[in-house]
Structures are given as structure tokens and as C-alpha cells.
Amino acid sequence: MDVKIFEADESAKDQRLDRWLSGHLSDLSRTQLQTLIQTRRVTVNQQVTTRVSFLLSVGDTIHIDIPPPVETRVEPQNIPLEILYEDDAMIAINKPSGMVVYPAPGHEQDTLINALLHHTELASIGAPVRPGIVHRLDKGTSGVIVVAKTDEAYYQLIDQFKTRTLKKTYLAWIWDNLSEAGGRIEMPIGRHPVNRKKMTVSKQGKSAITVFTVRKRKADRTLVEIDLQTGRTHQIRVHFSHIKHPVIGDTEYGRKTTDTRMLLHAWKLQLAHPITQEALFLEAAIPQEFDL
């Protein structure tokens, strides 16, 4: 049993218990936290509460008992991989659109992790479901993704993503003809208040910055090159949807379309090698669907 203890700070004043905890336990969904509360695994000031809407006060002490995860074994699968770079410390893959990065309910097989475990050994951190995963790409997004093969490499790569010392460049076709030659979208992103699987622009969210340059225009769409300066969940999709130019093929944040995939591609990644600190420049070929 993993016991977490929190003391409610100013941010907790008049906040719902489940909502405040979700901001402090990123590994658990709000639904999972609500289940823990309702099954008497959470106390406030040593008193059990089963009300997810319990309103906190500054100074409250919260204990939460998190049961161990159900043991899971991820089956290695012989799935072809387009390897961009590999050595003893890390591996970089050009992930195809439609492939999920790691197993989850409804996607237990045919993921990138299933394929990687057949190909090589990965870092122990995150095992068994997410071994070596230091960042992710959405199912519909193609392009460069790096995975750690050792624990040392994992921590070094994680640090680069957290400190934003690497450079991520994406390509995306967005709807309609964008008049500007480029721009900067700086709007905080947080969980959607109703649909917790989605993200949204929110004053209560975390800082998010997307810089873009127009590369090509067609009658009903614009190709943009994107310098992703932060790495929030669904950031590009949420930002361009918010300015009324959603990514083509993104039916969750955008419009219905006959396009067979979401036209978002993680094109380039520049980082320091996690062991040697040598500069690495990784690039995934632009998919044919982008019609360049």
C-alpha cells in the first residue's frame, strides 16, 4: 500500500477534494481518485470522508491509501518498427499514425511498447506498462518518439523534457486559410471541467506556448510548422482548435472529415544524448498523406 500525505495550502481553499487531489496526483485520473474516496481510502484530518465534493480548508491534512496496481504483463509482439536511431542507452522511432504508445484499456496489444519489447530491453522505470517512456505522442500523431533503454538514460531524458532544453518541431495541416504568416499562441491548458479525457484552454491550467510559421496554403487549409515550447497534453490540438483552425483529421477537437488520419506529425527532435551529451538531430520523414 502506498500512503500519500498532503497538507492543504492556499490553493485548496473551498476546492473539492477530488479536484484538488487530481492536481497533486498526476498518475491517477479524477475517476480513480473518486473511487478511492468513495471506497473509504481517503481521510481528511483523520476522518474518513466518502464525499468527492467535500470542500477543503487551508491546513487540512489529507491521507490517501493507494493500493498496488494489478500486476500486468505486456506481451512482446513482432511489429515492424522504423528506427531512426538506436544505441545501448536509447532508441528513437518514427511512430506511425494510428499506433498507441503503451497499453491501456481497449488497447492492450499492437502498441509501440509491445513492439519495442520484442526488439530490445527497455528501462525498468514505468514497467510493466510504460517502461522507458519519457514522452508520448497521441494515437493519431505520427513522428519522432524517443524511449530510454536504461534507467540512467531515462532520468537524463526526463530532465531534458522537464527543463525544456530540447527542441520539438511539428508539422500540421489546419483548417481554413490562415491569414497570418506566423504567430504565437500562449494560453494555459488544463483538464476539461466535464470531459476529463479532454483538455481545454483554462485560466486554471498550466502555461502552454505554441509558436508557428505558415509553410503552405490551399483553398481550405494551411500547413504550419510548429515550434512546441511547452509539452502539455494535446497542446497543439487544443491551441489551434481554440483559435478556430483545428488540426485536420482531429475529430475530438475539430471537425468531421473524410481524411483518413489526423494531419499532425512530430517532424524533428533536437536533444542531447542522455549519456554522452552529444547533440542529436532526429527527423522523421514527412508522411505521404501530407501531400507536399
N, C-alpha and C positions, 0 to 999 in steps of 0.2 A: 504494500500500500504506500502510495506517495502522498504525503501530507504537505499542503501548501498553506502558509500563514501570511495574511496581509493585514496591514493597518490602514484603514481608510483615510486618505488625505483629502485635501480641499476638493479634488475632482469628484469625490464620492457624494458630496452634499446633495441630498434629495435625488440621488440616482437609484434606479432599480438595481437590485442585487445582481441579477443575471447580466444586465447590460454592463455594469461596472466590471464584473469579473471577466467578461469577454474581452475587455480592453487590456487585461493583465495576464490572460492565459491564451496566447495566440495559437497554441497547439490544439485547443478544444473549440469546437463550434458552439454557438449560443444554444443550439438544441441540446448538445451534450451536457452543457452546464445546467440547463433547466432540468434535465433528467437527474443529474447529481443532486440538485436542490430538492427535487420532489421525492427522491428516494432517501432523504434524511442524511446525506453525506456532507452537508454544509451547516456550520454553526456561526452565529453572529453573537459575539460577547458570551460565548459558551452556551448559547441557547440554540437548539435546533430550530430552523425555520424551513418550511416546505413551500413558502410563497416566493415564486420567482420575481414578483413585483415588489417585494419588501424594499422599503426606502431606507437607504443608508444614511448615517450621520458621520461627520468628521470624527475620527478617533475610534470608530468601531473596529473590533478585532474579528477577522473572518478566518475560520479554518475550513479547508476543503480537503476531503479524503478522495483521492483519485485512484480507483482500482487499477491494477496492472492490465495492460492491453491483452486481448485474447491472442494467444500465440498464433502467428501466421507464417506460412511458408510460401515464398514466391517461387513458382516453378520456372526454371530457365527454359527459354524457347529459342529454337534456331530460326531467328528472324533476320533477314539481311539488314545490314547497317551501312550507311555511308559515313565512313570515318574520315574526319578532317585532320585529326592529329591524335597521336597516342604515344605515351611512354609509360614508365613504371609508376608515375605519380597521378596521371590524369588522362582522360580521354575526351575528345570533342566530337560530336556527332552532328550531322545535318538531319535534324528530325523532320520527317515528312508530316504534312498536314493530315490530320485525322488520327494520329498516334497519341495516346495518353502517355504522360511521362512515367507515372508509377501506379501500381494497382490501387483501386478504390472500389467501393460497392458499385456494381454494374460494369466495372472494367477490370476484372481480376486477371485477365490474360491479354496477350498481344500488346503489352506496354513496352516502353523503352527499357525499363528495368528488367522485364522478362528477357528481352533480347540481350542486354548487357551482361546479365548473369550467365548466359550461355557462352558469351565471348570472353569474359575476363573476371577477375576478382575485383570487388569494389571495397571502399572504405566501410568500416564496421558501423560508423555513426549513421543513424537513421534506419539501420537494419531492423526487421527484415524487409519492410515495405519500401523504404526510401534510402537505401544505402548509397552514400556518397553524393546525394542530391544537394547542390548548393544554390540552385535557382531552378526555375521551371518555365516552360512555355505552355500556353493554353493548347488544348487538343487541336484546334483549328489552325494554330500558328505553326509555320514551318521555320526551319533555320537552325542557327548555331546554338547548341547547348553543351555545357561542359559538366563533367561528373568526376568526382575525386575517386582515385583508386586506393589511396592511403589516408589514414586519419590525419597525418601531418598536412597533407595536401588539402584535405577538407577544411581545416581551420584557417589555412592561409587564403584559400579561395573565398571562404565565407567573409573573412575580414575585408577583402577587396570589394565584395558586393556591398557590405555594410558601410564602408567608408567612401564608396563611390569613386574609387581610384581607377576603375576600368571604364572603357568607353563602349557603349552599346548603340549600334546603328540598325534601324529597321527600314523597310520599305512597305508602303501600304497604298492601295487604291482606295480612295474615299469617294463617297457620293457627291455628285454635282461639281460644277466648275468653281473652284476656289479662286477668288479674285486676287488675293494677296500672293506675293512672290515667296513669302515665308512668314514665320511668326513664332510666338512663344505662348504656350498655354500653361499658366501657373494657377492651378486650382486644387485645393485639398480634396483627397479622396478617402471615403470611409465606407463601411458596410451600409447597404440599403436598409432603411428602417423596417421595411415589410418583408422583402425577399432577401433573406440573409445569404443566399448563394451569389447575389449580385453586389456590385459596388456602385457608388454614385458620388458625384461632387457634393461635398458636405462641409459646412463650417467646422464640424467636429472631427473631420478627417485629418489625415496626415498630409504634410506638404508633398506636392507632386508637380514636376516640371517636365514638359514636353516641348522640345524645340524642333521645328520642321522647316523644310525647304521644298518648294514645288519643283519637280523634275519633268513633268509631262502633263498635258491636259488633253482630254477628249470631250466630246459634247456633254456627256452626262457624268463624267468622273475626273478625278485628279490624282496623279501619282505623287506621293510625298516621301521624301527621305527624312527620317526621324532620328534625332539625337535624344535618346532617352536618358535624362539626367537624374531621375529617381526610378525606383523599381516597384511601384505599387501594383497590387493585384489588378489586372485588366486595365492598366493605366491608359494605354493608347486607345483602346476601345471606348473607355468611358470619356476621355477628354474630347475625342473627335465627335462622339455622339452628342456631347453637351453643347458643342458649337454648331450642331445641326449638319455635320458632314461625317456620318458614321462610316466605319470601315465596311467596304462591300463584302457581302457574304456573312456578316455578323448579324444573325437574326435575333440574338439575345439583346443587343443594344441598338440595333439598327432596323433595317427594312427587309421584307421578304424579297427574295431574289432568285433568279434561275442559275446563278453562279454555283459551281459545284463545290467550292471551298471558300473559306474566309481568305481574303487577299491581304494577309499580313505576314511578313517574312522577317525573321531575325537575321539580317544580312551579314553584319560584321560584329566581331567582338575583339577588342584590344585589351590585353591584360598582361600582368607579369606572371611568368611561370611560378607556380607555388613553391618550388624548391630552389631553383637556380636564380629566380628573379629576372631571367631573360625576358625581353619583350616578345610577346606572341601576338600575331595578327591572324585571326581566324576569319574565314569568309565562306559562306555557303552560297552556292550557285543560285541565281535567281530562277525560280520555277517558271516553266513554260506558260502556266496559267496567267502570269503577269503580262504576257503579250507585249513585250518590249521590242 
